[in-house]
Amino acid sequence: MTIQQTKDGETLTMAIEGRIDTLTAPELKTQIEGAIDGVMDLILDFSKVDYISSAGLRSLMTAQNWMDARDGSMVIRNASKNIQGIFKVTGLDSFLVLE
């Protein structure tokens, strides 16, 4: 998994590529936590994510909670139909904002 970060004022975009699984989910969580200082809008670009495990879903829920605590927002953009299906099956599509 690779993550490219772009910050524009209070907006942070993280373009993620690869798999978010048991091995990479902690890295995603660490990178988000280390980068959200002063961020009010977090955008996660999933256009190149081809797999997400339950560990990855937990990392996203944690990030959403962090953004909620600061009255910020988090959006997941460009998720494939397969990834969107995982969010729907788990019920996370009602917790996370998908665009």
Backbone as numpy.savetxt, mean C-alpha at the origin, in Angstrom:
# Nx Ny Nz CAx CAy CAz Cx Cy Cz
10.93 -7.59 -4.64 10.09 -6.42 -4.64 10.98 -5.18 -4.64
10.60 -4.21 -5.46 11.27 -2.92 -5.45 10.23 -1.84 -5.24
10.65 -0.75 -4.61 9.76 0.36 -4.33 10.45 1.66 -4.74
9.76 2.42 -5.58 10.26 3.75 -5.95 9.36 4.79 -5.29
9.97 5.72 -4.59 9.22 6.74 -3.87 9.35 8.09 -4.56
8.22 8.80 -4.64 8.20 10.15 -5.16 7.37 10.99 -4.20
7.98 12.04 -3.67 7.27 12.91 -2.72 7.04 14.26 -3.37
5.80 14.74 -3.26 5.43 16.05 -3.77 4.64 16.75 -2.68
5.31 17.59 -1.91 4.65 18.25 -0.78 4.23 17.22 0.26
2.95 17.17 0.54 2.41 16.23 1.53 1.92 14.94 0.90
2.22 14.72 -0.37 1.79 13.51 -1.08 3.01 12.64 -1.37
2.89 11.38 -0.97 3.94 10.40 -1.24 3.36 9.31 -2.13
4.02 9.07 -3.26 3.63 7.98 -4.15 4.71 6.92 -4.07
4.29 5.69 -3.85 5.20 4.56 -3.81 4.79 3.59 -4.91
5.66 3.44 -5.91 5.42 2.50 -7.01 6.09 1.19 -6.63
5.28 0.16 -6.46 5.76 -1.13 -5.99 5.79 -2.10 -7.17
6.87 -2.88 -7.24 7.01 -3.85 -8.32 7.37 -5.21 -7.74
6.66 -6.24 -8.18 6.97 -7.60 -7.75 5.93 -8.18 -6.81
6.40 -9.07 -5.94 5.53 -9.78 -5.02 5.58 -9.16 -3.63
4.41 -9.05 -3.01 4.35 -8.63 -1.61 3.95 -9.88 -0.83
4.95 -10.51 -0.24 4.71 -11.79 0.44 5.36 -11.78 1.83
5.47 -12.94 2.43 6.02 -13.05 3.78 7.42 -12.47 3.89
8.21 -12.60 2.83 9.58 -12.10 2.86 9.66 -10.60 2.61
8.79 -10.06 1.77 8.90 -8.66 1.38 7.95 -7.71 2.12
6.89 -8.24 2.71 5.92 -7.39 3.41 6.55 -6.57 4.54
7.47 -7.16 5.34 8.09 -6.33 6.38 8.89 -5.16 5.81
9.52 -5.35 4.66 10.26 -4.26 4.02 9.30 -3.16 3.57
8.16 -3.55 3.00 7.16 -2.56 2.59 6.71 -1.75 3.79
6.37 -2.43 4.86 5.92 -1.77 6.09 6.98 -0.81 6.62
8.22 -1.25 6.65 9.33 -0.42 7.13 9.52 0.81 6.25
9.45 0.62 4.94 9.64 1.75 4.03 8.51 2.77 4.16
7.29 2.29 4.31 6.16 3.20 4.48 6.32 3.97 5.79
6.60 3.25 6.86 6.73 3.89 8.17 7.84 4.95 8.16
8.94 4.65 7.48 10.06 5.57 7.43 9.85 6.78 6.54
8.84 6.72 5.68 8.66 7.78 4.68 7.44 8.66 4.92
6.56 8.31 5.85 5.29 9.05 5.95 5.32 10.26 6.87
6.47 10.57 7.43 6.56 11.77 8.24 6.21 12.99 7.39
5.21 13.74 7.80 4.78 14.91 7.05 3.89 14.62 5.85
3.55 13.36 5.66 2.72 12.94 4.52 1.25 12.89 4.94
0.39 13.48 4.13 -1.05 13.41 4.38 -1.77 12.53 3.35
-1.15 12.34 2.20 -1.75 11.51 1.15 -0.72 10.49 0.69
-1.04 9.23 0.91 -0.17 8.13 0.51 -0.82 7.40 -0.66
-0.09 7.33 -1.77 -0.58 6.64 -2.96 0.33 5.44 -3.20
-0.26 4.26 -3.25 0.48 3.04 -3.55 0.11 2.59 -4.96
1.08 2.66 -5.86 0.85 2.26 -7.25 1.13 0.76 -7.36
0.07 -0.01 -7.60 0.15 -1.46 -7.67 0.20 -1.98 -9.10
0.47 -1.11 -10.08 0.41 -1.53 -11.48 1.39 -2.66 -11.80
2.46 -2.81 -11.00 3.44 -3.87 -11.26 3.52 -4.88 -10.12
2.47 -4.92 -9.29 2.39 -5.95 -8.24 1.67 -7.14 -8.82
2.31 -8.31 -8.76 1.68 -9.50 -9.36 1.19 -10.50 -8.31
1.46 -10.24 -7.02 1.01 -11.17 -5.98 1.03 -10.45 -4.64
0.04 -10.75 -3.79 0.05 -10.25 -2.42 -0.45 -11.36 -1.50
0.27 -11.58 -0.42 -0.09 -12.62 0.55 -0.80 -11.97 1.74
-1.20 -12.78 2.69 -1.84 -12.26 3.90 -0.89 -11.34 4.66
0.40 -11.62 4.62 1.38 -10.74 5.28 1.37 -9.37 4.61
1.26 -9.34 3.30 1.17 -8.08 2.57 -0.10 -7.33 2.90
-1.20 -8.06 3.02 -2.47 -7.42 3.39 -2.38 -6.80 4.77
-1.73 -7.50 5.71 -1.54 -6.94 7.06 -0.72 -5.66 7.01
0.31 -5.63 6.18 1.13 -4.42 6.06 0.29 -3.25 5.54
-0.59 -3.53 4.59 -1.46 -2.47 4.07 -2.44 -1.98 5.12
-2.99 -2.89 5.91 -3.91 -2.49 6.98 -3.19 -1.62 8.00
-1.96 -1.98 8.34 -1.16 -1.18 9.27 -0.93 0.21 8.71
-0.55 0.29 7.44 -0.31 1.58 6.80 -1.59 2.42 6.79
-2.73 1.77 6.51 -4.01 2.50 6.52 -4.29 3.06 7.91
-4.02 2.27 8.94 -4.22 2.74 10.31 -3.32 3.92 10.64
-2.06 3.87 10.17 -1.15 5.00 10.38 -1.69 6.27 9.74
-2.19 6.13 8.50 -2.70 7.30 7.79 -3.99 7.81 8.44
-4.84 6.91 8.90 -6.07 7.31 9.60 -5.74 8.08 10.87
-4.72 7.64 11.59 -4.33 8.28 12.85 -3.87 9.72 12.65
-3.38 10.03 11.46 -2.92 11.40 11.19 -3.93 12.16 10.34
-5.16 11.61 10.23 -6.22 12.20 9.40 -5.80 12.36 7.95
-4.97 11.43 7.50 -4.53 11.42 6.11 -5.32 10.42 5.30
-4.87 10.20 4.08 -5.54 9.24 3.21 -4.53 8.29 2.58
-5.00 7.12 2.23 -4.19 6.15 1.52 -5.03 5.58 0.38
-4.43 5.51 -0.80 -5.12 5.01 -1.98 -4.23 3.96 -2.65
-4.85 2.87 -3.06 -4.15 1.86 -3.85 -4.63 2.02 -5.29
-3.69 2.30 -6.18 -4.04 2.56 -7.58 -3.52 1.46 -8.49
-4.25 1.24 -9.57 -3.83 0.39 -10.68 -3.62 -1.08 -10.30
-4.35 -1.57 -9.30 -4.23 -2.99 -8.95 -4.87 -3.83 -10.06
-4.23 -4.96 -10.35 -4.76 -5.86 -11.37 -6.09 -6.46 -10.91
-6.81 -7.04 -11.83 -8.09 -7.70 -11.49 -7.87 -8.80 -10.46
-6.76 -9.52 -10.58 -6.45 -10.59 -9.63 -6.25 -10.03 -8.22
-5.48 -8.96 -8.10 -5.23 -8.34 -6.79 -6.53 -7.74 -6.25
-7.31 -7.09 -7.11 -8.60 -6.55 -6.68 -9.50 -7.67 -6.16
-9.44 -8.82 -6.80 -10.23 -9.97 -6.35 -9.83 -10.42 -4.95
-8.55 -10.37 -4.65 -8.08 -10.73 -3.30 -8.63 -9.75 -2.28
-8.62 -8.46 -2.62 -9.18 -7.46 -1.70 -10.67 -7.72 -1.47
-11.39 -8.09 -2.52 -12.83 -8.34 -2.39 -13.11 -9.59 -1.56
-12.39 -10.67 -1.84 -12.61 -11.93 -1.12 -12.34 -11.76 0.38
-11.33 -10.97 0.72 -10.97 -10.77 2.12 -11.80 -9.68 2.79
-12.58 -8.95 2.01 -13.39 -7.86 2.57 -12.62 -6.56 2.74
-11.36 -6.54 2.33 -10.55 -5.34 2.50 -10.92 -4.23 1.53
-11.70 -4.57 0.51 -12.13 -3.52 -0.42 -13.06 -2.52 0.26
-13.61 -2.87 1.43 -14.45 -1.92 2.17 -13.61 -1.12 3.17
-12.37 -1.54 3.41 -11.47 -0.88 4.35 -10.45 -0.01 3.64
-10.02 -0.46 2.47 -8.99 0.24 1.70 -9.64 0.95 0.50
-9.05 2.07 0.08 -9.54 2.79 -1.09 -8.79 2.30 -2.30
-9.53 1.77 -3.28 -8.95 1.25 -4.51 -9.36 2.13 -5.68
-8.41 2.51 -6.48 -8.72 3.31 -7.68 -8.14 2.64 -8.89
